[in-house]
Amino acid sequence: MPEILIITTFPPRECGIATYSQDLLLALKNKFNKSFTLKIVALELEKEKHIYKEDIYAVLETDNQNSYSELAEKINKNTSLEIVLIQHEFGLFKTNEADFITFLEAIHKPKIVVFHTVLPNPDQQIKKQVQQINNAVDSFIVMTNTSAKIVEQDYGISQDKINVIPHGTHLVEHSNKEVLKRKYQLSGRKIISTFGLLSSGKCIETSINALQIIVKKQPEVLFLVIGKTHPMVVKNEGEIYRNSLEAQIIALGLQKNVKFINQYLPLDTLLEYLQLTDIYLFTSKDRNQAVSGTFSYAISCGCPIISTPIPHAIEVLQNETGIIIDFENPKQLAEQVIRLLKDEKLRKNIASNGIHKLAPTAWENTAIAHAILFETIADKKIKLNFKIPEINLNHFKNLTTPFGMIQFSIINQPDLESGYTLDDNARALVAVCQHYELTNDPAQLGYIQLYFNFIKFCLQSDGYFLNYVDKNGNFTSQNSENLDDANGRAIWSLGYLISLGEKLPAEIYEEAILTMELALKNVREMNSTRAMAFIIKGIYYSKLKHNSISNVLVMQHLANKLEQMYKHIAKDNWQWFESYLTYANSILPEAMLCAYLTTGENRYKEIAKNSFEFLLSKIYKKNSIKVISNKGWYTNGEELNQEKVGGEQCIDVAYTILALSKFHTTFNDKKYLKKMKIGFDWFLGNNHLHQIIYNPCTGGCYDGLEDKYINLNQGAESTVSYLMARLTMEKHFKFKAKKRQTKSLFQKR
């Protein structure tokens, strides 16, 4: 595979760039598979050596002139190496700037420089140095739009060489604050905190001076100063700064209100401290600090933030995503802390706005942005292949109560007030049956029984299902609406349950058959295309284990209805059942294919193939999928506007993957398998925003892809839809593995 070389400081060296690079490396490895190999060149000083856990390609001694030329020669001889990515901060090369420029000029590979510091109004020496770097490299990465403007306007770098890729942030599950406070023996305290490698530039004394005002109004406040002193500070001046802070605390009588956590904390522990924080303080006095990883991590953990006006803060903390205060102004800081501590609603609002604002900066998205740049710079020598995540049922289970699956979530917190629907529990039953079918995990039988019970609860004595149930288990007034599609989904799920046959306890299997017979009593009168399609799918699956002639007759009746609709509407340029494409389109051709597989009627097969190929031609372009937007259906006779973006729903992508799977199994055509992978990559970042829809941290799936943002709520429909798609992919992986194993055994014989 092509190699990408990252030149950077790296752990165990303790500095912000080292942590950043470690996180970036991990994110790239987790997001992409068989796309490229990542190599690390660690930056060191001649007399400052480190022992690395990662395999290191080379070490560059930044104060050793010969080290630069030796590394350049090694890079040029490596024919597999396609791109060199350099993490740059002026202090890293401050005694050898000329050697660094010569090194860049000597490398005959595409080069990208990441500017971690961007100084506005530079003096002539710094400006000349940056312009020399510009002449030697192919592209730049900066982390804010403000930095991009400075690089262009103050340094004269061409806009087309500048890429804005925000500092990555970690996805977190947003655990309960009070639970975390108990864990760290902080119950009953209002926590304000700051973290990072300690130095005078962080201006912690501003917060301590503010604290003497704050505690008069909020005596239960505890200020956590998290992080050890910066190693270079310790090396040059020892613990003078930390000692001065401790002396200040004693002088002000604040010993009970300040706690130093003098450690370089593991990431999981750090993220928990940030999640239990009520207010996060960022008081840097460096007016030119371009970006702060600590600042970003705090916001992504749901911390309401108060910050001094560094460029990064000014750019991010807009529209109630945080509060800006003046540099070195303890009185102003105290006023804002007291205001926030008194107003829980405001804190929650700021925290929520911050999480939404920084969602695009998740490390997964930062990795995607880097990989797309690599692909461009390498001039097609790198082909991106998204790595499919492990199956994660956490959020699926969190949405489930002893009664059923809750309808909505606020971010990843299930919203019990939203109640339950038959739709979601029917899909959940299909998904958990898929999982049980693949794993034979007996723990899934409890979930199968639970969702099946909910479906039976919604079935009325007349054979119709109701759909909407409130948090107390009462049917709501919404059940006066059109319920045909919900009835169809319920029958699909019952059919899928019956298809497990002998894998199920006998009482569940037999009761599922009886429930389905009652539910099929009235379906002949239904006219909703999607309801009919779901019912056909349900009968197809049930017949795999339970052969019922009457059920097949119902299937034929409904398939004939769909056939007549198709013949009435279809034209040479419009091979479809209706005069428009709306939602869940893929289930219509899939249903006709199921009808063919059950009855052997070739006319069903022809309609299935023709309609599916027509649909695929509208939603697949090159190597991406763009399902029909719910912001405006596509009507026969109009031009499909591929430029119109947003309103793409997870359920449509999932249904397409399920249909592609059925077509691939039936016709053994690899193009369907290829489109399945492209469709699944939509969840992983291959969409118009190049952002993840599936959240690997929670196991949940975001509620939709809009024009400029992702809906971060992880409700039942999207989460279960993703899981159905993921389990469908898993089934094909297992089939391919079994096929390879069989072939290998045959060859050995």
Secondary structure, 3 states (H helix, E strand, C coil): CCEEEEEECCCCCCCHHHHHHHHHHHHHHHHECCCCEEEEEEEEECCECCCCCCCCCEEEECCCHHHHHHHHHHHHHCCCEEEEEEEECHHHHCCCHHHHHHHHHHCCCCEEEEECCCCCCCCHHHHHHHHHHHHHCCEEEECCHHHHHHHHHHHCCCHHHEEECCCCECCCCCCCHHHHHHHCCCCCCEEEEEECCECHHHCHHHHHHHHHHHHHHCCCEEEEEECCECHHHHHHHCCHHHHHHHHHHHHHCCCCCEEEECCCCCHHHHHHHHHHCCEEEECCCCCCCCCCHHHHHHHHCCCCEEECCCHHHHHHCCCCCCEECCCCCHHHHHHHHHHHHHCHHHHHHHHHHHHHHHHHHEHHHHHHHHHHHHHHHCCCCCCCCECCCCCCCHHHHHCECCCCEEEEEECCEEEEEEEEEHHHHHHHHHHHHHHHHHHCCCCHHHHHHHHHHHHHHHECCCCCECCEECCCCCECHHHHCCCHHHHHHHHHHHHHHHCCHHHCCHHHHHHHHHHHHHHCCCHHHCCCHHHHHHHHHHHHHHHCCCCCHHHHHHHHHHHHHHHHHHHHHCECCECCCCCEECCCCCHHHHHHHHHHHHHCCHHHHHHHHHHHHHHHHHHEECCEECCCCCCCCEECCCCCCCCCCCCECHHHHHHHHHHHHHHHHHHCCHHHHHHHHHHHHHHHCCCCCCCCCECCCCCCECCEECCCCEECCCCHHHHHHHHHHHHHHHHHHHHHHHHHHHHHHHHHC
